[in-house]
Every structure is written in structure tokens, then in C-alpha cells.
Amino acid sequence: MFTGIVAAVGKINSVAPLAGGLDAGVRLQIESGGLPLADVALGDSIAINGACMTVVEKTGSSFSVDVSRESLSKTVGLDAPGEVNLEKALTLAERLGGHLVSGHVDGLGRVHSFEPVGESRELVIDAPQELGKFLAYKGSIVVNGVSLTVNRVEDLSVDGAGVCRFSINLIPHTIEVTTLKHLRAGSQVNLEIDLIARYVERMLSASAGAR
């Protein structure tokens, strides 16, 4: 489990294909940035742009993870060198500064706009229609591994397809310490819905189906 509070911005230094042909995944070698690795062991989990991955190699300042072809097909930002948001799995002794995050990407969103509003910036994202029921005013959403609060949400049609458009206010600190600063209109992002909303939807649908 994670909190969605980014601990460091690291960098994917290399992307190497794994043995197994076209269906094989890749091994990422990642510079940890300011993320301490002294307490990280092989087999531990680290969220990379919101996707939970397992450490398979480690040096003093870098680590490697294997990303399956399935994971690559369901995420963005894990297939090429570049900056990534990093967070180690939480312990029971840590503050839960964001919200409970599983590190499982539920879908890809697309940035509609990213504009200054006063000292902050408003990030507007179009999410897949099927995720819309999990998004609510003042609810939580994870974008590229960052726990954020939804300020506005609406269901609409874009180019004939249904989307859920929601907006987020990013304060200067969040912009400074995460990779969200690099987003532009048209950028794709990893989205994870709120864990509690996921279970509530399942309970309600199961209850309706039993009638």
C-alpha cells in the first residue's frame, strides 16, 4: 500500500527488453533521486508513476524493476527514459498524508488543459467514462502516483465518446516536487481511483444484482 505522497523524483536511465520475444516486458534501471534505498530489499515494492513494481536489483543509488507487457499496455511513462514519481510502500509507523493507494492503475486519462490560476495551476483531465462513477467533488484520485483532490467533475461527450472531465488544483509545492510539472494538453496520465469508492461500488452492484 502507498499514500500517494511522492517521496522523490527519480529517473529511468535505461529500458532493456527481457528475454521472451514480443510478449516479454522490459527491465527498468532507475536512479532513485532523493529516495533512500538503505531499507529497501529485493522483493520490496516501489510505486513508479503510480504503478506498484517489485525491486529485482539494487545498488547504492539505483534499483531495477521488471515491467510485464501487460503492465506496459495499461500504463504510460514506464517504457522510455525520463523522470518518474517514486514512493516506497508505507509502513504502519508512517503518517497517512494522502489516502490509501494500492499502486494498481485503473485507466489512462488525457490532460485537457493545464493553466495558471493565481499562484497555483488548474489541471483538467478527461478520464474514461467507466471511471466516472468513482470520481466525486472533493474525492480523491491518484494521477501519476500523486494523491490529489477533485475540485470539479462532469460527464460529457468529446468527439462522440463519453468521458468524465475533472479538475484539480495544484499548489506550487506539488508542482515543484513531482513530475506533474511536465504535463501538457494531450499528455496521457496514469489514474487510480479511490480504494473506498471501488469497494462501495462493488457492494452496491452486488446488492442490486441479488434482488
C-alpha positions in Angstrom: 0.0 0.0 0.0 1.0 3.6 -0.6 -0.2 7.1 0.3 0.2 9.0 -3.0 2.6 11.4 -1.4 5.6 11.4 -3.7 8.9 10.9 -1.8 11.3 11.7 -4.7 11.6 12.3 -8.4 13.8 9.6 -9.9 14.9 8.9 -13.4 14.6 5.9 -15.7 18.1 5.6 -17.0 17.6 2.5 -19.2 14.9 0.3 -20.7 16.1 -3.2 -21.6 13.9 -5.9 -23.3 13.5 -9.1 -21.3 14.1 -12.4 -22.9 10.9 -14.0 -24.4 10.2 -12.3 -27.7 7.5 -9.7 -28.5 5.4 -10.8 -25.5 8.1 -10.1 -23.0 8.3 -7.0 -20.8 11.3 -4.7 -20.0 13.7 -4.1 -17.2 13.9 -0.6 -16.0 17.1 0.7 -14.3 16.0 3.7 -12.2 18.1 6.4 -10.4 16.4 6.9 -7.1 16.9 10.6 -6.8 16.4 11.6 -3.2 14.7 8.3 -2.3 16.7 6.5 0.4 17.3 2.8 -0.5 19.1 1.6 2.6 15.9 -0.1 3.9 14.8 -1.4 0.5 15.3 -5.1 0.0 14.9 -7.3 -3.1 11.2 -8.1 -3.5 10.1 -4.8 -1.9 7.5 -2.7 -3.7 8.0 0.9 -5.0 5.4 2.9 -6.8 6.7 4.3 -10.1 4.4 7.0 -11.6 1.6 5.3 -9.5 2.3 1.7 -10.7 3.4 -0.7 -8.0 6.6 -2.6 -9.1 8.9 -5.1 -7.4 12.6 -4.4 -6.9 14.7 -7.1 -8.6 18.2 -5.4 -8.4 19.6 -2.6 -6.2 22.8 -0.6 -5.9 23.6 2.3 -3.6 21.6 4.9 -5.6 19.6 3.0 -8.1 17.3 0.0 -8.4 15.7 -2.1 -11.2 12.3 -3.5 -11.8 10.8 -5.8 -14.4 7.6 -4.5 -16.1 5.4 -7.0 -17.9 4.0 -6.4 -21.3 0.5 -6.3 -19.7 1.6 -3.5 -17.4 3.2 -1.6 -20.2 -0.1 -1.8 -22.1 -2.1 -0.4 -19.2 0.3 2.5 -18.1 2.2 5.4 -19.5 5.7 6.6 -18.6 7.3 3.3 -18.0 8.6 2.5 -21.5 11.3 5.2 -22.0 14.0 7.1 -20.1 12.7 10.1 -18.2 11.7 11.4 -14.8 9.3 9.4 -12.7 7.5 9.9 -9.3 8.7 7.5 -6.7 7.2 6.3 -3.4 8.2 3.3 -1.2 5.4 1.1 0.3 4.2 2.6 3.5 4.7 1.1 7.0 2.2 1.2 9.9 4.5 3.7 11.6 4.1 6.4 8.9 1.7 9.3 8.6 -1.1 8.7 6.0 -0.6 12.1 4.4 -2.6 11.3 1.2 -5.1 8.5 1.0 -4.8 4.7 0.8 -3.4 3.8 -2.6 -2.9 0.3 -4.0 -0.5 1.2 -6.8 -2.8 -0.5 -9.4 -3.5 1.7 -12.4 -7.2 1.7 -13.3 -7.0 3.5 -16.6 -5.4 6.2 -18.6 -6.5 9.8 -18.6 -5.6 12.6 -21.0 -4.8 16.2 -20.0 -7.4 18.6 -21.4 -5.7 21.7 -20.0 -3.1 22.8 -17.5 -3.3 26.5 -16.9 -2.1 29.0 -14.2 -4.8 30.1 -11.7 -3.4 32.7 -9.3 -0.3 31.2 -7.6 -1.5 27.6 -8.5 -2.3 25.7 -11.6 -5.5 24.0 -12.6 -5.1 20.6 -14.1 -8.1 19.3 -16.1 -8.2 15.7 -17.1 -10.5 13.6 -19.3 -10.9 10.1 -17.7 -12.5 7.1 -19.4 -16.3 7.1 -19.0 -16.2 3.9 -16.9 -14.2 5.6 -14.2 -16.6 8.5 -13.9 -18.8 6.8 -11.3 -15.7 6.7 -8.9 -15.0 10.4 -9.2 -16.7 12.9 -6.9 -16.4 16.5 -5.7 -13.7 16.7 -3.0 -13.0 13.0 -3.5 -9.5 11.5 -4.0 -7.8 10.5 -7.3 -4.2 9.4 -8.0 -2.5 10.9 -11.0 0.9 9.5 -11.9 1.3 8.4 -8.4 0.2 11.7 -6.7 -2.7 11.8 -4.4 -4.9 14.7 -5.4 -8.4 16.2 -4.6 -11.1 16.6 -7.2 -12.5 20.1 -7.3 -15.0 19.7 -10.2 -16.3 16.8 -12.1 -18.7 16.5 -15.1 -19.7 13.8 -17.6 -19.7 14.9 -21.2 -19.1 13.8 -24.8 -15.8 14.5 -26.6 -15.6 13.7 -30.3 -18.6 11.4 -29.9 -17.2 9.5 -27.0 -18.3 9.8 -23.3 -15.6 11.0 -20.9 -15.6 12.2 -17.3 -13.8 15.5 -17.1 -12.4 16.5 -13.7 -10.2 19.3 -12.4 -7.6 19.5 -9.8 -5.8 22.5 -8.2 -2.0 22.0 -7.9 -0.2 24.2 -5.4 3.3 25.3 -6.2 4.9 22.8 -3.8 3.2 19.8 -5.6 4.3 21.1 -8.9 7.9 21.6 -7.7 8.4 18.1 -6.1 6.7 15.9 -8.7 6.8 15.2 -12.4 3.4 16.8 -12.9 5.2 20.0 -13.9 5.9 18.4 -17.3 2.3 17.8 -18.2 0.8 19.5 -21.3 -2.5 19.4 -23.0 -2.7 16.0 -24.7 -0.4 14.2 -22.2 -1.6 10.8 -21.0 -1.5 10.1 -17.3 -1.9 7.0 -15.0 -5.1 7.1 -12.9 -6.0 5.1 -9.8 -9.5 5.6 -8.3 -10.2 5.8 -4.6 -9.9 2.4 -2.8 -13.0 3.0 -0.7 -15.1 4.1 -3.8 -14.0 0.8 -5.5 -15.5 -1.3 -2.7 -18.6 0.8 -2.3 -19.4 0.4 -6.0 -18.9 -3.4 -5.8 -21.1 -3.7 -2.7 -23.9 -1.7 -4.3 -23.8 -3.6 -7.6 -23.7 -6.9 -5.8 -26.7 -5.9 -3.7 -28.6 -4.7 -6.7 -27.9 -8.0 -8.6 -29.2 -10.1 -5.6 -32.7 -8.5 -5.8 
